[in-house]
Amino acid sequence: MTTNQNNSKEGEYILDSKQSLWTRNFFSICFSSFFIFITFYAMTATLPTFVTDELGGNQQQAGWVLTFYVIAAVIMRPFAGRLMDGPGRMKLLLIATALFMVCSFFYPMIAGFGILLVLRFIHGLSFGAATTANGTIVVEYIPANRRGEGMGYYTLAMNLAMVLGPFMGLLLIQNASFDLFFYVLMVLCVLGMILAVVVSRSRRDRADAKPAQAANEVKAAGQKPRFSWRSYIEPKAIPISFVAMFLSMAYASILSFVPSFAKEIGLESYSSYYFIVYAVMIVAVRPFTGKIFDRLHRNYIVYPTLLLYVIGLIVLATAHSGFMFLLSAAIIGLGFGSLSPCLQTIAIQMAPREKVGLATGTYFIFFDGGVGIGSAVLGSIAAATNNRVMYLCSMVSVLLGAIVYFWLMHRRPSHQAEAADAA
């Protein structure tokens, strides 16, 4: 059945349902995003060592390197989201990706901690804008009836970057030098820029058509833009984004503390394999979870994956062997790895079609905020107790997310039900 653009209610637009998902533009935007995220994760894993070993800083200063970056990204996202729902969204994609690339050129020149923080803040601004742009524009290239599947493959790029980035970064600084590491990242950023140009030149008319039409309608009506928080935050995306915040707080414990936990329990030799197992499970189940999400009610994905997420954290907190340690990676990969793209897709589906950019920005504001809060709070818990207690506390965060989902989202009609009503 062909998607009826006039009858669609929440994000049903742009591509006819019979069109292919696997297009050049879909590939290009996915890989452009991959190169941006692999740069982010590689630096997240290595810059603390750069601060302590190369700049003579302490652990507290090393933590500020990520904090400044995340703060800048959170600040930028609402503004980027609003710009993405106006004319010229492809220009924003190009400018943000270009700035992200240019920032990568300056890292080999850094000789002081203060200058590094300034660079990290600017780099974070470009990251917030570029990832919001990519997450919005990719929706334009996914057929409406394959939205969950398509967003699943798109977020797979982020998941793979999370594994390959730290692995590549640590390998380079341990066996070569920070200079070579920074030069490799420059090349990756250039590749991301090239792919962004490919997307902008081939589909500029399609991606900019709806926002430009909406802007022209406002002008024709003689309306003047007024400042409102709704211009920067999409209210309909807030409930599911609030859920994502609790889940990303727990996710911060995986990103930040798995290597130190492995060392604490005498399993340091297994730590390099943790994210590999995590990624393998994501890749294995992603095609199936996306299709289930598109064909059934979202609750059929959300509740089982929430349960797996909790079980995985319990297994991790109680692990005493390499098998249990890696088993937790597999279970969390099945849980959070499957759940994350579904939540982002729900945020997009909840928003009106002209507010997809704001919905994407809103989702990542809460998600990034959760990572930042989780890193600080769970890090303090780990310092006051130990990592096992910290992972049990992170499980509580997931349970709170499940309660919030049931309270705010459980009884809401699914995207599939609304599509059936519209038909």
C-alpha positions as MATLAB code, in Angstrom:
seq = 'MTTNQNNSKEGEYILDSKQSLWTRNFFSICFSSFFIFITFYAMTATLPTFVTDELGGNQQQAGWVLTFYVIAAVIMRPFAGRLMDGPGRMKLLLIATALFMVCSFFYPMIAGFGILLVLRFIHGLSFGAATTANGTIVVEYIPANRRGEGMGYYTLAMNLAMVLGPFMGLLLIQNASFDLFFYVLMVLCVLGMILAVVVSRSRRDRADAKPAQAANEVKAAGQKPRFSWRSYIEPKAIPISFVAMFLSMAYASILSFVPSFAKEIGLESYSSYYFIVYAVMIVAVRPFTGKIFDRLHRNYIVYPTLLLYVIGLIVLATAHSGFMFLLSAAIIGLGFGSLSPCLQTIAIQMAPREKVGLATGTYFIFFDGGVGIGSAVLGSIAAATNNRVMYLCSMVSVLLGAIVYFWLMHRRPSHQAEAADAA';
ca = [
       0.000    0.000    0.000;
       1.275    3.463   -0.844;
       1.680    5.968    1.948;
      -0.959    8.677    1.767;
       0.859   11.890    2.578;
      -2.299   13.846    3.326;
      -3.657   11.335    5.815;
      -0.426   10.706    7.684;
      -0.293   11.955   11.221;
       3.116   11.440   12.757;
       6.126   11.467   10.522;
       4.584    9.666    7.550;
       6.084   11.506    4.626;
       8.640   11.781    1.863;
       9.099    8.189    0.670;
       6.478    5.969   -0.871;
       6.250    2.702    1.047;
       7.158    0.728   -2.089;
      10.497    2.467   -2.530;
      13.735    0.744   -1.555;
      15.454    1.305    1.770;
      18.918    0.507    0.441;
      19.659    3.588   -1.639;
      22.919    5.462   -2.201;
      21.711    8.316   -0.035;
      20.750    6.037    2.849;
      24.173    4.395    2.716;
      25.905    7.775    2.494;
      24.145    9.305    5.494;
      24.722    6.151    7.563;
      28.442    6.042    6.813;
      28.849    9.785    7.267;
      27.325    9.370   10.717;
      29.566    6.363   11.340;
      32.728    8.379   10.682;
      31.544   11.130   13.030;
      30.708    8.719   15.829;
      33.867    6.641   15.482;
      35.829    9.869   15.937;
      33.786   10.697   19.028;
      34.198    7.280   20.653;
      37.888    7.011   19.753;
      38.568   10.347   21.444;
      36.383    9.476   24.425;
      38.584    6.440   25.092;
      41.978    8.072   24.468;
      41.882   11.765   25.371;
      41.947   11.120   29.141;
      45.303    9.402   28.594;
      46.390   12.301   26.383;
      45.597   14.744   29.193;
      47.484   12.808   31.870;
      50.446   11.530   29.837;
      51.015   14.276   27.270;
      49.691   17.403   29.009;
      50.556   16.449   32.582;
      46.990   16.764   33.835;
      45.182   14.845   36.563;
      42.169   12.521   36.508;
      39.741   15.311   37.316;
      40.987   17.332   34.343;
      40.741   14.236   32.175;
      37.057   13.990   33.068;
      36.405   17.590   32.019;
      37.473   16.715   28.466;
      34.279   14.695   27.966;
      32.139   16.970   30.128;
      32.860   20.081   28.039;
      32.119   18.129   24.859;
      28.772   16.763   26.070;
      27.675   20.122   27.515;
      28.352   21.806   24.173;
      26.447   19.100   22.283;
      23.426   19.427   24.590;
      23.448   23.220   24.211;
      23.542   22.965   20.417;
      20.880   20.292   19.886;
      17.707   22.387   20.412;
      18.965   25.102   18.070;
      20.056   22.537   15.483;
      16.703   20.794   15.787;
      14.838   24.020   15.051;
      17.094   24.820   12.087;
      16.548   21.323   10.710;
      12.813   22.025   10.512;
      13.390   25.154    8.427;
      14.616   25.665    4.875;
      18.258   24.941    4.127;
      18.691   21.866    6.316;
      21.280   20.503    3.899;
      23.345   23.654    4.433;
      23.325   22.995    8.168;
      24.475   19.425    7.549;
      27.393   20.648    5.448;
      28.394   23.457    7.823;
      28.234   21.249   10.924;
      30.141   18.376    9.306;
      32.737   20.785    7.919;
      33.259   22.361   11.360;
      33.552   18.906   12.905;
      36.219   18.046   10.327;
      38.137   21.304   10.803;
      38.216   20.844   14.587;
      39.937   17.493   14.116;
      42.826   19.259   12.355;
      43.833   21.160   15.514;
      44.369   18.302   17.970;
      48.018   17.628   17.000;
      48.773   21.297   17.756;
      47.369   21.274   21.306;
      50.012   22.037   23.933;
      47.908   23.161   26.905;
      44.869   21.934   28.812;
      42.948   25.227   28.569;
      43.207   25.332   24.791;
      42.102   21.691   24.653;
      38.924   22.520   26.587;
      38.128   25.366   24.180;
      38.626   23.026   21.224;
      36.523   20.326   22.861;
      33.668   22.780   23.429;
      33.677   23.902   19.782;
      34.005   20.296   18.637;
      31.029   19.383   20.836;
      28.921   22.130   19.269;
      29.665   20.770   15.793;
      28.991   17.205   16.984;
      25.591   18.187   18.386;
      24.617   19.931   15.149;
      25.993   17.260   12.789;
      24.423   14.300   14.574;
      21.066   16.085   14.858;
      21.235   16.852   11.131;
      22.102   13.276   10.200;
      19.423   11.838   12.479;
      16.802   14.094   10.911;
      17.782   13.800    7.266;
      18.074    9.999    7.320;
      14.314    9.843    7.987;
      13.752   11.397    4.557;
      15.299    8.346    2.903;
      13.444    5.597    4.787;
      10.118    4.275    3.432;
       7.333    4.913    5.926;
       6.470    1.242    6.399;
      10.132    0.390    7.173;
      10.814    3.231    9.629;
      11.778    1.002   12.552;
      13.975   -1.225   10.407;
      15.659    1.711    8.695;
      16.357    3.589   11.931;
      17.696    0.348   13.359;
      20.291    0.091   10.613;
      21.127    3.777   10.980;
      21.789    3.488   14.714;
      23.817    0.355   13.998;
      26.434    2.749   12.624;
      26.653    4.366   16.066;
      26.859    1.000   17.798;
      29.680   -0.213   15.569;
      31.507    3.083   16.049;
      31.275    2.584   19.798;
      33.199   -0.681   19.406;
      35.659    0.183   16.659;
      36.459    3.695   17.910;
      37.990    2.763   21.280;
      39.636   -0.340   19.804;
      41.301    1.661   17.039;
      42.240    4.551   19.315;
      43.836    2.427   22.016;
      45.649    0.334   19.419;
      47.183    3.418   17.799;
      48.298    5.190   20.972;
      49.712    1.986   22.457;
      51.631    0.919   19.359;
      52.305    4.206   17.545;
      51.692    7.753   18.789;
      49.014   10.318   19.501;
      50.054   12.227   16.390;
      49.302    9.235   14.151;
      46.031    8.721   16.011;
      44.973   12.316   15.326;
      45.974   12.060   11.663;
      43.860    8.921   11.209;
      40.885   10.741   12.717;
      41.432   13.601   10.276;
      41.100   11.155    7.382;
      37.895    9.697    8.831;
      36.413   13.175    9.259;
      37.265   14.044    5.653;
      35.485   10.878    4.497;
      32.436   11.865    6.542;
      32.478   15.299    4.907;
      32.677   13.806    1.411;
      29.646   11.608    2.088;
      27.701   14.579    3.471;
      28.398   16.427    0.220;
      27.158   13.403   -1.754;
      23.866   13.451    0.149;
      23.406   17.216   -0.111;
      23.960   17.323   -3.868;
      21.769   14.373   -4.755;
      18.716   15.038   -2.566;
      18.751   18.726   -1.695;
      15.353   19.297   -3.244;
      13.673   16.459   -1.372;
      15.085   17.111    2.078;
      14.428   20.841    1.955;
      11.021   20.759    0.263;
       8.769   20.366    3.319;
      10.522   22.822    5.633;
      10.738   25.419    2.871;
       7.042   25.010    2.090;
       6.147   25.459    5.766;
       8.305   28.583    6.013;
       6.659   30.061    2.925;
       3.210   29.389    4.362;
       4.128   31.308    7.516;
       5.342   34.256    5.453;
       2.233   34.200    3.264;
       0.029   34.337    6.341;
       1.888   37.411    7.545;
       2.970   35.700   10.750;
       6.058   36.775   12.637;
       8.167   34.166   14.423;
       7.858   34.386   18.204;
      10.277   33.063   20.778;
       8.979   29.978   22.515;
      10.581   26.946   24.088;
       8.416   24.921   21.714;
      10.535   26.317   18.891;
      13.513   24.405   20.292;
      11.926   21.397   21.986;
       9.251   19.113   20.522;
       6.745   18.465   23.352;
       5.389   15.247   21.833;
       8.878   13.716   21.885;
       9.494   14.529   25.556;
       7.822   11.443   27.136;
       9.864    8.856   25.225;
      12.972   11.043   25.491;
      12.497   11.093   29.267;
      12.502    7.290   29.190;
      15.680    7.335   27.106;
      17.358    9.597   29.672;
      17.005    6.997   32.434;
      18.269    4.240   30.165;
      21.249    6.273   28.971;
      22.199    6.982   32.592;
      22.765    3.253   32.979;
      24.454    3.121   29.578;
      27.030    5.609   30.891;
      28.195    2.931   33.316;
      28.984    0.680   30.357;
      30.790    3.358   28.391;
      32.838    4.735   31.256;
      33.541    1.981   33.753;
      33.718   -1.438   32.074;
      37.537   -1.325   31.612;
      38.171   -0.270   35.224;
      35.671   -2.856   36.511;
      37.387   -5.605   34.520;
      40.707   -4.597   36.073;
      39.150   -4.494   39.541;
      37.877   -8.091   39.320;
      40.971   -9.497   37.617;
      39.457   -9.836   34.134;
      41.421   -7.089   32.405;
      42.373   -9.402   29.527;
      38.661   -9.750   28.675;
      37.858   -6.041   28.619;
      38.939   -5.526   24.998;
      36.440   -8.193   23.903;
      33.484   -6.789   25.820;
      32.325   -4.284   23.224;
      33.058   -6.722   20.404;
      30.582   -9.209   21.879;
      28.153   -6.341   22.443;
      28.401   -5.302   18.782;
      28.093   -8.851   17.440;
      24.788   -9.311   19.258;
      23.476   -5.987   17.971;
      24.349   -6.877   14.381;
      22.813  -10.339   14.755;
      19.396   -9.192   15.984;
      19.007   -5.739   14.418;
      17.264   -6.933   11.194;
      14.683   -8.865   13.224;
      13.935   -6.270   15.900;
      13.421   -3.547   13.309;
      10.893   -5.645   11.392;
       9.054   -6.659   14.571;
       8.817   -3.002   15.571;
       7.354   -2.085   12.164;
       4.774   -4.879   12.157;
       3.640   -5.125   15.783;
       2.938   -2.780   18.661;
       6.092   -1.134   20.046;
       5.471   -2.758   23.443;
       6.430   -6.122   21.944;
       9.978   -4.768   21.605;
      10.240   -2.347   24.520;
       9.313   -4.582   27.460;
      11.400   -7.661   26.520;
      14.459   -5.522   25.775;
      14.055   -3.612   29.051;
      14.024   -6.940   30.876;
      17.150   -8.085   29.044;
      18.862   -4.796   29.900;
      18.182   -5.331   33.615;
      19.306   -8.967   33.496;
      22.499   -7.987   31.682;
      23.397   -5.421   34.344;
      22.752   -7.958   37.115;
      25.003  -10.499   35.380;
      27.697   -7.840   34.975;
      27.473   -6.737   38.618;
      27.834  -10.338   39.838;
      30.404  -11.543   37.274;
      33.384  -13.471   38.657;
      34.542  -15.170   35.471;
      35.368  -14.191   31.923;
      32.341  -16.132   30.677;
      29.910  -14.224   32.900;
      31.605  -10.932   32.070;
      31.191  -11.463   28.314;
      27.728  -12.990   28.755;
      26.612   -9.684   30.244;
      27.856   -7.933   27.094;
      25.749  -10.252   24.938;
      22.606   -9.751   27.033;
      23.009   -5.971   27.228;
      23.621   -5.935   23.471;
      20.314   -7.747   22.971;
      18.595   -5.409   25.418;
      19.810   -1.839   25.153;
      21.314   -2.386   21.699;
      17.875   -3.326   20.360;
      15.945   -0.821   22.453;
      17.876    2.358   21.652;
      16.924    2.677   17.939;
      13.315    1.847   18.765;
      13.119    4.715   21.249;
      14.542    7.162   18.719;
      12.054    5.946   16.123;
       9.176    6.424   18.575;
      10.311   10.005   19.209;
      10.203   10.684   15.469;
       6.821    9.010   15.038;
       5.263   10.980   17.871;
       6.130   14.315   16.257;
       4.254   16.042   13.430;
       5.973   15.569   10.087;
       7.236   19.163   10.017;
       8.857   18.744   13.479;
      11.075   15.709   12.875;
      14.213   17.809   13.340;
      13.025   19.111   16.697;
      12.024   15.600   17.756;
      15.477   14.264   16.903;
      17.169   17.111   18.757;
      14.863   16.681   21.754;
      15.599   12.968   21.947;
      19.353   13.475   21.949;
      19.181   16.320   24.476;
      17.676   13.893   26.973;
      19.888   10.989   25.872;
      23.132   12.986   26.102;
      21.969   14.547   29.341;
      21.423   11.073   30.760;
      24.939   10.027   29.786;
      26.369   13.115   31.464;
      24.305   12.695   34.635;
      24.981    8.963   34.743;
      28.733    9.399   34.398;
      28.826   11.872   37.290;
      26.381   10.135   39.649;
      27.474    6.547   39.013;
      31.132    7.560   39.104;
      30.583    9.042   42.560;
      28.825    5.855   43.683;
      31.697    3.725   42.372;
      34.232    5.915   44.191;
      32.289    5.715   47.466;
      31.587    1.966   47.254;
      32.743   -0.201   44.353;
      31.850   -0.966   40.750;
      29.563   -3.873   41.639;
      27.337   -1.614   43.728;
      27.485    0.999   40.982;
      26.176   -1.466   38.360;
      23.349   -2.531   40.652;
      22.437    1.146   41.027;
      22.492    1.546   37.248;
      19.969   -1.302   37.091;
      17.669    0.824   39.266;
      17.906    3.561   36.643;
      16.643    1.122   33.993;
      13.764    0.068   36.238;
      12.826    3.725   36.686;
      12.885    4.073   32.898;
      10.526    1.102   32.606;
       8.131    2.653   35.132;
       8.175    5.970   33.279;
       7.514    4.171   29.976;
       4.526    2.316   31.443;
       3.173    5.524   32.962;
       3.620    7.782   29.926;
       3.665    5.508   26.872;
       2.081    2.102   27.525;
      -1.493    3.000   26.617;
      -0.710    5.346   23.778;
      -1.691    4.004   20.341;
       1.204    2.682   18.342;
       2.348    4.048   15.005;
       0.910    0.946   13.340;
      -2.537    1.524   14.856;
      -2.591    5.136   13.720;
      -1.521    4.142   10.230;
      -4.371    1.644   10.106;
      -6.850    4.275   11.242;
      -5.608    6.699    8.595;
      -5.941    4.068    5.917;
];
